[in-house]
């Protein structure tokens, strides 16, 4: 019994153990929400590349300072660009009617995306845009086919081509099998550095989905440790009470 409880404690202590929503060949994001520097970089990338269309309506700007180790002045100077107040939520100025006309539907709020789809989904999605001239945006996405979102990070990643091979089935039918991506136009960052940018954004969105998760995990570990100690003393007390009973 004690071993099982200790095992549960160890599992809860490991970062990123929550299962990712979605299936397919998702890459492991390997994020660490306790990494303050990664959270700060992710917040900066999100504000610069994502906040123009996607809001975080459950996150207030002042929370960025409290949880990400930034001062109020740093948040105002580096993460607030449209005159918001420090206690405002991270909403966008784009009217919903205009967004629907431009993209077919308003870009979704991303506050809970990490919780609903999983960190691995976000990480793989941001790496899976490829050139598709048939789409209005000129790109498509392997994780979310037909996505109306343009590849806003293309200047960093570059432009990818999706590579397929033709396979013949047992009855002679042919079908296309995805093999991977090929970088057709290099971006400003090499692939390893672009992956790090995507990981930082994913880390920030994971935090945004549950800013209290570090406190929750810490509290969970303390509760389990208390139960372990309580169990030991309860067992010893039980043995003491029944030691003379045959």
Secondary structure, DSSP 4 states (H G I P E B T S, - for coil): -HHHHHHHHHHHHSTT-SPPS--SSPPP----TT-HHHHHHHHHHHHHHTTTT--EEEEEHHHHHHHHT--HHHHHHHH--S---TTSEE---S-HHHHHHHHSSPPPP-TTHHHHH-HHHHHHHTT-EEE-TTSTTSEEESSSTT--S--TTHHHHEEEEEEEEEEE-TTS-EEEEEEEEEEEEE-SS-HHHHHHHHHHHHHHHHHHH-TTHHHHHHHHHHHHHHHHHHHHHHHHHHHHHTTT--
